[in-house]
Amino acid sequence: MADEYYLQNNASNSDDSESELNLSIPELKGYLSKWTNYIHGWQPRFIVLKDGTLSYYKSEQDSDFGCRGAISLQKATIKSHEFDECRFDVSIGQNVWYLRAETPEDKRNWIEVLQSYKTDYPETVSLRRHGSTISLQSNTLSTASGSSMKRVSRGLREKMHEIETYRDILYGQIETLQRYFDSLHLKSGENNPLDLGDGLKPIDFKGEAITFRETTAGVITTLQHCLDIISQKEESFKKKFDREVDRRKKAEDLYRQCKDEVMKNRNTSIPGPDLEEGPHSTIPEDEFFDAVETGLDKIEEDRQLRVRLKFQSQQSQISTTSSVFTANQETDDDKQQSEDFGTGVQARTHKLWPEIDRICTEQLDQARQGVGDGGNGWQLFADEGEMKMYRREEEVDGMVIDPLKSCHVVQGVTAREMCHYFFDPAYRNDWETTLEDVQLVDNVAPDTMVFLQTYKRIWPASQRDALFWSHMRKISDNEDQSAHDTWVVCNHSNQNEEYPPANQGKCVRIYLTVILLCQTYLPPGKDAKTATRDDLTCKITYCSTVNPGGWAPATVLRAIYKKEYPKFLKRFTGYVIEQSKNKPIMY
């Protein structure tokens, strides 16, 4: 629905002070999409800004029958969404309105007017009576209701003490004036009374002062009586509010149970393709992200459980584990005798070798470039100590393919160990939590393989697979002479007629280019024979460009990347450190 809005500037001249105060205050009204709940998602609502209050109605026709909710802008926070260029949020405390305009330009207009009202207009404007911050039909509670009854009562008592203080001050001023008039009366004498005009006589002031005292005393007594009534009702109000809070909590629990049930049975109970990823999907972006995030969190919980069970099993088989370490040492020593890690005639004569050699060289050059070189647009999006992650926003045909680059430093492992665990498919399921299946398509050489990886499906996203070659090599160009050694693993998508992309089949094909560049550093005076694990420092550079295919919303993809990539890199490096700590060092 088109977002139609207009500004109204009431420029009519009036003697009325309130009209003069409203002279330049804008009024804004029109349709915006408002997030309702997980089930109904975004719905069009008629939004009205008037007298410093933002109200919403189901439609413009319902605007004469009372609003469904309202927020005062005086202390509201207006925030533009980080990824969704059409969305902005208006909040006071825990009461948040998620709103979306039809276009980014409409969004900017709304935010500009809301912000200007919030910052530019005098506070006295908000003293006029506004609509209630909660209506019977509103699905949000005002933060000033119910739970703050005690604060309200305490505030009234404080105001009563202030009134009593002002009364005592006023009494003192009246007594001073009384003495002043008494002195004038005595000096004028009874035969020559002081003429004040309009029939006023000095002696009458004393009577008026007595009457004023009685009047103020009556007002204070009445206010005290009102305060006593409020205090008596306070407990009743609190009980009613507690009942409402309990009802809301039960409703939220029921909602969560229903949501969990839908997620649990998502493969059989999702009603039609419009509520999952696809070209005609109607699922809202926020709901899409929430569902994918829940699925990823569940996978991570399962991985942590497997790690704990595996650790317990290892503790009960210490002797067996020690013998495995010895066997690994012999195997690693044999492998280490070849600097080229098996690259020979078998790999160089393979039809993929020219592409492998070219892509590895290109990716190595890009990995070695700094993030600030040449104004290449890298943006820091995660900074966690030694680990820093950058991205550059790019889209192809509306699909997010943001290149990512991460720089990390870990202790206690070598570059070859890091690349070994990244390359070898025997370990991949231990650290890559989203894998469902890994199929070896072509064993080109000991250091070069072609894989078909299938990833777990996370509703509402489609299932995905990737066909790519993976190559591991040692770099001997001595470009960084301070590094003891340099190793890389490069992955790149390729085509195979026996494994074509499934256009209408089970999986959406992912296209990727990834390089893991690792360098080992030793302290001065140490070499490969004298160094211990405490002396090892491994510098890691991880670069990836991934086209996920499919129809996932751009904002959802960027939000998932921002959350999941740092977790992935920490999980992988932690896994390598754990696997290597009790084994001989592999250079």
Phi, psi and omega in degrees: 000132182298142180269097181261128181214162175203155178260141177238119176247104181283098187261015181290141179276131181215149178281344181291130185296324181291324177294322178295323180293327182274003192304319186245015181276121183283150171242136185230136179210151180161178182269133171228158172274131181239131178289124183263299179195179185297328184281312186266344175062221182278134178226143177291134179223147179272115185256135182230129172252118180208134177054039176078008181239130176262117182241158176225149180229159179297324178205170179295326180294334180273002185290346178269000187243019178098140184281162176270346179180158181208151177226131174281131184279354186302319181238022182279156175251124179250121187227129176281142183288146186292322186248320183281111186287351179252359188253146170213157184240141175238125187217150167227110183063235180269358179271107186237132172254123174262117187236147177227131175270169181288324181224159176301327179294317177298320179298315180299321179297316179298311183297320181299315181291316180298316180292320181295322177295317184296325188255335191261341188259148188295151182296335181296337178300321184284356180281344176290156184290127177251174175291164180296147177279003175209137176242168182297332183267356182286142179261017176230148181261142175288139181287350181262005186258154167063288185295344181256019181301320180296321178295321179298313180298315180297321179297320179296319180296320178298318178295325177298318178296323177296317179299318179296322178296314178297324178298315180297321177297316181297320177301317179297320178294321179296318180297321178297315178297322180297316179296323179298311180291325177297320180295317178299320181294319181293321181290328181284331179079162182287333182279344181226068185299149180284126181266115180263355181082162179054028176076010182276143179234144182304322183294335181289335182298325180295319178295320179295323179296319179296317179297319180298320178300315181294321180296312180297323177297321178294319179298315181296320178298318179295317177298320178297322179296319177297319179297321178297321179295317179298319180296321178294324181277347186303315181296322178295317178298318182296319179296318179296317180295319178299322177295320179294319178297320179295319178297317180296319179298318178296320179295319178295321177297318179296319178298315179297321179297317178297318180297316179297323180294320177296316180295324182294322184250031189297331183286343184239343189245004179284120187281082172095164185286346182289346180253026171214175184301133179175170183295339181240028182295139178251004182288131181296154184296319180297319179292321177301311181296316180301318182293315179295318180298319178298317179297318179294321178297322179294319177298318179295321177297319178297320179296316180297324177295318178297321179298316180296317180294320179295320179297317178297321179294321180294323180298329181273358182227050185297318183295319179296319180297321180297320179293326177295321178300319181296317178297320179296323181298316181295317181297317182293322179297321178296317181294324186293342181294340180251112181295328183276002174053043171092355180290119183208212184299322183300317181282317187289340178266356180287147183298337180276348189301315179303318178293317181300312182295318181294311182296319180297318179296315179297314182292326177296317178298317180292323179295328181281344178288142177286158181289344179257005183286125170071018179057047187276008170082016178291136180239128177289125178235356175208129181223101183232080179068242181286346183258126177230134183238137183235156175218158174230119187289122177217145177224144174234117183054040178082357181261132180289124174230037185309118172296139180240146179218130181232139176240127186217153177227128178232158182250150170090004178223162178256169179296320181293321178298318180297314181289326179302312182286335177285325185275316190291120182293343180296336183254354193297320181292343181286327184244342178264097191286340187267003182284138172256323182204144175235120181244127177279111182275320184207123177265085186295313181197170178304333182253008183217123180220156176247127185240150165243110182255131175250132184258152179298143177278133178239105181299142006269007181289151176287158175287149184228154173223168180215132175248119186205153169267151180230129185228134179241136179208158173266136181263125185238030181274356177056031179294322175252095186287344178282344179278139178290316175204163182224130178231152177222153165235128180239131176242139181208135181293145176218174182255146175212122185298333180282346181227067183286157174298140181269094184299318180240018186263213189287319191240152170265131184279130175266140175242126190221155168221121186225141171224135174247111180254121183232140180228135179263135177236137177242148178291158179305138179089356180249147173226187185297332182277328185261343184286144171253176180297331179293342181270350188276135171230130181242121176265128186242134170234120182241122179236139179211144170229118187233126170258106187285350183065185176075207188226026180295137180299143182300318181296324179292314180300315182293323178294320179292316178303315183300325182273319192273327184297314176300321179297319180298312184293320177294321179296316182294310181297323177296323179295316181295317178300316181294319182289332188266343194296330182254016182245158175300149182291135180249113179262000000 
